[in-house]
Structures are given as C-alpha cells and as structure tokens.
Amino acid sequence: MTAASKTKAKSARAASPTPLIDGVSRDLLRDIEHLAIELAGIAGTEIAKAMGGLLAVKYKTAIKEDEWRDPVSEVDDKVERLMRERLAEHFPDHDIIGEEMKERPSRDSDFIWSVDPIDGTANFVNGFPLFSASIGVLHKGVPVVGALWCPISHALRAGVYHCTRGGKVRFDGADVTPKVNPAVRRRLVGVPVATVSDGFWETRKTGSAALECAMVAAGLMQAARFAAPNIWDVAGGLALIFAGGGIARRRQGDDWVPMEKFAPTKETPDLRYWKCELIVGEPSAVERMCEAQKAA
C-alpha cells in the first residue's frame, strides 16, 4: 500500500462513525466499563484492608432489642463515598442510585450508576467471605455495564467480573468460558431459602444476590432466584448474566415475564425503590424454575 493509500484509509477510519450498541457508542461504553472496573477494584482494596479487623457497625432496622437487621459497616459508607467522588470527576452528568446514600446528582440522565459497596454486609461483618462490591450501569433502564469485585471466583481468588453490553463476561480482563462437567448430574442453583433438594438441583443460599449473579455468569451456578432484591443488588449482576447468554424473568402476579430492563411503575415511579422477585440464569434452567414456582 502506497503512502497516499495509507493516508486515505486512515482518514476514512477517522471519519467513520463509532459503532453503536443500543444507541450508545462502543467507545463510551468502553470508558464506562474501565471506570466501573476501577471503582470495583477500589472497593475490593478497602474491603480487603478491613477484613479481620474490628469494624464500626450500625443497623438500619432495630425494631426490637433482639431484632437487628440490615447491618451497615464503616466500609460501606467509605466505599460509596469514594465511588461518588470518582464518578463526579468522570461523568458528572450521570445519575447515581447507591444503597447507602440517597443523593441523586442527575435524575434526568439516561445513564444511572447503581452501586452497592458491599452486597452481603451481614456476611462481611462476620468475616464470612461471601459478598460482593457491585456496580451496574443502566442506559434508559437497560444494564449496559457490570463490574463486581468478589473475594471468591471460579479462579479461586479475588477479582473483578466485568462486561459491556454486546461483549463477553471477563474476570480481571480474561474471558470467562464456563466449563460444564457432564459427569455432574445435579447442578447448583441459588435460592432465597436453601432446601435439601428440589428434585432437579442442589440448592444454595449465599446471602448475596450480586455474588450469586456472578457465580451464574461464570457457570458455577445454573440459575438463581431472588425474593425481593433492590436495584443495586442485581443491576451489575444482570449485565453479567446477559453478557454470558443468560436470561432473567420477573414475577408479575402469577406469571413470570421477561426482564430486560429496569422500568418505573405506577406503584414505584422512583427506581431507587424498585423491588421484584427475579429468576436469572441459563435459559432452560430459568424456564424450569419458573414452571416449578408456578406449581408451588
């Protein structure tokens, strides 16, 4: 190729529009994913430093002296504050729905960052390593980026599961390719209340919806059902599920309908207060679990 041809080709590439995914440029999604990974890593660093120490813990609900629920640690507050500061620097026009703080910087934005500094705080404050720092980015309600720092993984180490809509599930940058052992006849599923057996699977309850979503996306669980998750519990996880080829169904009355985006309703116009029973996972497993719930 001559020098003139190279210059012409370079100019053509520069003039070409950036590929779009659901109306968003791939370059912008890449930048958003990079920041989400950074924020998840910051959360992981703070969590790892605090593990094993004496944490300051308060409870959101303490109706009776013997009823202490929804713990919040000093790390939850610190991590969300750090996340919000970084987001204000890079995407000041994006909105944020965080578990610990109610400030909404841009309610009219098409982009919402849904962040949970530690999903599974009760496990964390007890030193039980089943929890996750979860970051999910929505565009007009659709999960387009997910980044979850997990202390455990398919690689037997801590790291960040992440993805961009239209891309693959990755773990610290490496593609995640689930491997299913055909000799294993009963796969694992996450459920709100673990039982000895439900006829098809071995059931597990980890105490963290975000972690279970990551485990499903990585192929360690076939599906998971959540009784009443908040948006920050599953926004990042749903991005991973979809990137891994999975699906989601939400309960609507007695039916289970496709769940592809978070949308306000007449009863819940503010997505901060979104709650809905969900089933996520491999398509065949999700359909089977939905049928089982209808029959229950």
C-alpha positions, 0 to 999 in steps of 0.5 A: 500500500502506497503512502497516499493509500495509507493516508486515505484509509486512515482518514476514512477510519477517522471519519467513520462513525463509532459503532453503536450498541443500543444507541450508545457508542462502543467507545463510551461504553468502553470508558464506562466499563474501565471506570466501573472496573476501577471503582470495583477494584477500589472497593475490593482494596478497602474491603480487603484492608478491613477484613479481620479487623474490628469494624464500626457497625450500625443497623438500619432496622432495630425494631426490637432489642433482639431484632437487628437487621440490615447491618451497615459497616464503616466500609460501606459508607467509605466505599460509596463515598469514594465511588461518588467522588470518582464518578463526579470527576468522570461523568458528572452528568450521570445519575447515581442510585447507591444503597447507602446514600440517597443523593441523586446528582442527575435524575434526568440522565439516561445513564444511572450508576447503581452501586452497592459497596458491599452486597452481603454486609451481614456476611462481611461483618462476620468475616464470612467471605461471601459478598460482593462490591457491585456496580451496574450501569443502566442506559434508559433502564437497560444494564449496559455495564457490570463490574463486581469485585468478589473475594471468591471466583471460579479462579479461586481468588479475588477479582473483578467480573466485568462486561459491556453490553454486546461483549463477553463476561471477563474476570480481571480482563480474561474471558470467562468460558464456563466449563460444564462437567457432564459427569455432574448430574445435579447442578447448583442453583441459588435460592432465597431459602436453601432446601435439601433438594428440589428434585432437579438441583442442589440448592444454595443460599449465599446471602448475596444476590450480586455474588450469586449473579456472578457465580451464574455468569461464570457457570458455577451456578445454573440459575438463581432466584431472588425474593425481593432484591433492590436495584443495586443488588442485581443491576451489575449482576444482570449485565453479567448474566446477559453478557454470558447468554443468560436470561432473567424473568420477573414475577408479575402476579402469577406469571413470570415475564421477561426482564430486560430492563429496569422500568418505573411503575405506577406503584414505584415511579422512583427506581431507587425503590424498585423491588421484584422477585427475579429468576436469572440464569441459563435459559432452560434452567430459568424456564424450569424454575419458573414452571416449578414456582408456578406449581408451588 
